[in-house]
Amino acid sequence: MTVRELRVSLGDRSYPILIGAGLLSRADPLARLARGRQVAVVTNDTVGELFERRLDEPLAGAAARISIRLPDGEAYKNWDTLDRVFERLIEARFDRRCLLVALGGGVIGDMTGFAAAVYQRGVDFVQVPTTLLAQVDSSVGGKTAINHRQGKNMIGAFHQPRLVLADVETLRTLPARELSAGLAEMIKHGAIADTGYLERLERDLAALRACDSAALADAILRSCEIKAEVVAADEREENVRALLNFGHTFGHAIEAGLGYGEWLHGEAVGAGMVMAADLSARVGLLDPADARRLRETIGAAGLPVAGPRWSFERYVELMSVDKKARQGTPEFVLLERLGKARVQRAPDDALRATLAACSG
């Protein structure tokens, strides 16, 4: 398979994203970054057993190499787990020239990136995402964070990787539920930025869910292109990058309210997009037919199309600590039409109606 490559353009902090099959064992850019440096591979037991040995060749030139295995799951994306990374780095006497390699899904990528952002005031890291959701979204753009019990990703930093290496062969090991979670972020990209891409996803859903390598690589590339363009225009989420949070105000509330790990992030975003599209229609922005179409696409991807049956007050309480809230008042990414989004507040009556229609 041809390796697909694009760049995130951020001046002297620009970096490449490589997408293809079999990249882990023949990654020359990773080998160049690792040569002569102390390298720590941060992963979990599941991913580490499957894929860490494939990094032996590109990391052969490292001056020293350690493996840091973290517990698997969103429930462990916290200070206690992060401190394990710092303890190992300090014990191994890793210096400011060291390189961290995040081998895993979004949890590993977020925690490794945050560790790299603050260890000795900042060291280099590489993203090697092994889940679909991480390959199309969380590995790109430099957002790093851990969760707080009151809100998702509330503690973190912007810290760009030096390289993103997306090997589509790793996706063959994923359960169907994890694949569907990744499709949620891909559908999001189409919904907010590219209706042609959304139509292609709708057409190719069966192939994507069957883990067809060519279909996945093409779709991953387009999702990364969309995200890279947005990040280059607004790295620190001061304006347009906020649109990438379509479905996330509701989704993060679901994750926090249920307990981290009860639903996968992509599952919560799937239901959250249904809610956001419904709300968009209720405030007079989106054609109701397009809201229904998006709901059908999300359902066809194997994702939930309704959130938990909670009270209006419970949802608002959870959403008020979301990063996009302004002085405790939730703001939502809403669709003006498929392919175009905006950020705004919503009246309580419309929000109540959406929560009644889209939960339970």
Residue pairs with C-beta under 8 A, 6 or more apart in sequence:
1 20
1 21
1 22
1 168
1 213
1 214
1 217
2 20
3 18
3 19
3 20
3 23
4 18
4 19
4 20
4 217
4 220
4 221
5 16
5 17
5 18
5 19
6 16
6 17
6 221
6 224
6 225
6 228
7 14
7 15
7 16
7 17
7 228
8 14
8 15
8 16
8 17
8 140
8 141
8 160
8 228
8 231
8 232
9 228
9 232
10 160
10 231
10 232
10 235
13 160
15 160
15 161
15 162
15 163
15 164
16 29
16 163
16 164
17 140
17 164
17 166
17 224
17 228
18 27
18 29
18 163
18 164
18 165
18 166
19 135
19 166
19 168
19 217
19 220
19 221
19 224
20 166
20 167
20 168
20 217
21 167
21 168
21 169
21 213
21 217
22 167
22 169
23 165
23 166
23 167
24 51
24 54
24 55
24 58
24 128
24 165
24 167
24 169
24 170
25 54
25 55
25 56
25 57
25 58
26 57
26 58
27 55
27 58
27 165
28 58
29 163
29 165
30 55
30 58
30 59
30 101
30 126
30 128
30 163
30 165
31 57
31 58
31 59
31 60
31 61
33 99
33 124
33 126
33 162
33 163
34 58
34 59
34 61
34 62
34 99
34 101
35 61
35 62
36 61
36 62
36 63
37 62
37 63
37 97
37 98
37 99
38 62
38 63
38 64
38 65
38 66
38 92
38 94
38 95
38 97
38 98
38 99
39 59
39 62
39 64
39 65
39 66
39 98
39 99
39 100
39 101
40 65
40 66
40 67
40 68
40 85
40 88
40 89
40 92
40 94
40 98
40 99
40 100
40 101
41 48
41 52
41 55
41 59
41 65
41 66
41 67
41 68
41 101
41 103
42 68
42 70
42 85
42 100
42 101
42 102
42 103
42 104
42 108
42 111
42 112
42 115
43 51
43 52
43 67
43 68
43 69
43 70
43 102
43 103
43 104
43 108
44 69
44 70
44 71
44 72
44 104
44 108
45 69
45 71
45 72
46 72
47 72
47 103
47 104
47 105
47 108
47 130
48 67
48 69
48 103
50 130
50 170
50 173
51 103
51 130
51 170
52 67
52 103
55 101
55 103
55 128
59 65
59 101
62 99
64 92
66 88
66 92
66 94
68 84
68 85
68 88
68 89
70 76
70 81
70 84
70 85
70 108
70 111
71 81
72 107
73 107
73 260
73 261
74 107
74 147
74 255
74 260
74 261
74 264
74 265
75 259
75 260
75 261
76 107
77 107
77 110
77 111
77 146
77 147
77 260
78 146
78 147
78 148
79 146
79 155
81 111
81 146
82 111
82 114
82 115
82 146
85 100
85 111
85 112
85 115
85 119
86 115
86 119
89 98
89 115
89 119
94 119
94 123
95 120
96 120
96 121
96 123
97 123
98 119
98 123
98 124
99 123
99 124
99 125
99 126
99 162
100 112
100 115
100 116
100 119
100 123
100 124
100 125
100 126
101 112
101 125
101 126
101 128
102 108
102 109
102 111
102 112
102 113
102 125
102 126
102 127
102 128
102 129
102 139
102 161
103 128
103 130
104 128
104 129
104 130
104 131
104 134
105 129
105 130
105 131
105 133
105 134
105 138
105 178
106 129
106 131
106 133
106 134
106 137
106 138
106 139
106 265
109 127
109 129
109 134
109 138
109 139
109 144
110 138
110 143
110 144
110 145
110 146
110 153
110 156
111 144
111 146
112 125
112 127
112 144
113 125
113 127
113 142
113 143
113 144
113 159
113 161
114 144
114 145
114 146
114 155
114 156
114 157
114 159
115 125
116 122
116 123
116 124
116 125
116 144
116 159
117 144
117 156
117 157
117 158
117 159
118 157
122 159
124 162
125 159
125 161
125 162
126 161
126 162
126 163
126 164
126 165
127 134
127 139
127 140
127 161
127 163
127 164
127 165
128 164
128 165
128 167
129 135
129 138
129 139
129 164
129 165
129 166
130 167
130 170
130 171
130 173
131 170
131 171
131 174
131 178
131 181
131 182
132 171
132 174
132 178
132 179
132 181
132 182
132 183
132 186
132 216
132 220
133 178
133 181
133 182
133 184
133 185
133 264
133 265
133 266
134 182
135 166
135 168
135 171
135 182
135 220
135 224
136 182
136 185
136 186
136 189
136 219
136 220
136 223
136 224
136 227
137 182
137 185
137 223
137 227
137 244
139 161
139 164
139 166
140 164
140 224
140 227
140 228
140 231
141 160
141 227
141 228
141 230
141 231
141 235
141 241
142 158
142 159
142 160
142 161
142 231
142 235
143 153
143 156
143 158
144 156
144 157
144 158
144 159
145 153
145 154
145 155
145 156
145 157
146 153
146 155
146 156
147 153
147 154
147 155
147 256
147 260
148 154
148 155
150 256
150 321
151 252
151 256
151 321
151 322
151 323
152 252
152 255
152 256
152 260
152 322
153 252
153 323
154 321
154 323
158 235
158 236
160 235
164 224
166 220
166 224
168 213
168 216
168 217
168 220
169 213
171 179
171 211
171 216
172 211
174 211
176 209
176 302
177 264
177 267
177 302
178 264
179 208
179 209
179 211
179 302
180 209
180 266
180 267
180 270
180 301
180 302
180 303
181 264
181 265
181 266
181 267
181 270
181 303
182 266
183 201
183 205
183 208
183 209
183 266
183 301
183 302
183 303
184 247
184 266
184 267
184 269
184 270
184 273
184 298
184 301
184 303
185 223
185 266
185 269
186 201
186 208
186 219
186 220
186 223
187 198
187 201
187 270
187 273
187 294
187 297
187 298
187 301
188 244
188 246
188 247
188 269
188 273
189 197
189 222
189 223
189 226
189 227
190 197
190 198
190 199
190 200
190 201
190 338
190 339
191 198
191 246
191 273
191 277
191 294
191 335
191 338
191 339
191 341
192 243
192 244
192 246
192 333
192 335
192 339
192 340
192 341
193 226
193 230
193 243
193 339
193 341
194 222
194 226
194 339
195 338
195 339
197 219
197 222
197 223
197 226
198 297
198 338
198 339
200 219
200 222
201 208
201 219
201 297
202 297
202 300
204 212
204 215
204 219
205 297
205 300
205 301
207 215
208 215
208 216
208 219
209 301
209 302
227 244
230 240
230 241
230 243
230 244
231 241
233 240
233 241
234 240
234 241
235 241
242 324
242 333
242 343
243 333
243 341
243 342
243 343
245 324
245 333
246 273
246 276
246 333
246 335
246 341
247 269
247 270
247 271
247 272
247 273
247 274
247 275
247 276
247 333
248 269
248 272
248 322
248 324
248 333
249 272
249 276
249 319
249 322
249 324
249 330
249 331
249 332
249 333
250 268
250 271
250 272
250 275
250 276
250 307
250 315
250 319
251 265
251 268
251 269
251 270
251 271
251 272
251 273
252 268
252 272
252 318
252 319
252 322
253 272
253 315
253 318
253 319
253 322
254 263
254 268
254 271
254 272
254 307
254 308
255 262
255 263
255 265
255 268
256 318
256 321
257 308
257 310
257 314
257 315
257 318
258 308
263 304
266 303
267 303
267 304
268 304
268 307
270 298
270 301
270 303
270 304
270 305
271 298
271 303
271 304
271 305
271 306
271 307
271 358
272 307
273 294
273 298
274 294
274 295
274 298
274 305
274 306
274 358
275 307
275 354
275 355
275 358
275 359
276 332
276 333
276 334
276 335
277 286
277 290
277 291
277 294
277 295
277 335
278 291
278 295
278 354
278 357
278 358
279 332
279 334
279 346
279 350
279 351
279 354
280 286
280 291
280 334
280 335
280 336
281 287
281 288
281 290
281 291
282 350
282 353
282 354
283 334
283 346
283 347
283 350
285 334
285 335
285 336
285 337
285 342
286 334
286 335
286 336
286 337
286 338
287 337
290 335
290 337
290 338
291 335
293 338
294 338
295 305
298 305
299 305
305 358
306 358
306 359
306 360
307 315
307 355
307 358
307 359
308 359
308 360
309 359
309 360
310 355
310 359
312 348
312 351
312 352
312 355
315 355
315 359
316 330
316 351
319 325
319 330
320 328
320 329
320 330
321 328
322 330
324 330
324 331
324 333
324 343
325 331
329 345
330 345
330 346
331 343
331 344
331 345
332 343
332 344
332 345
332 346
333 341
333 342
333 343
334 341
334 342
334 343
334 344
334 346
335 341
336 342
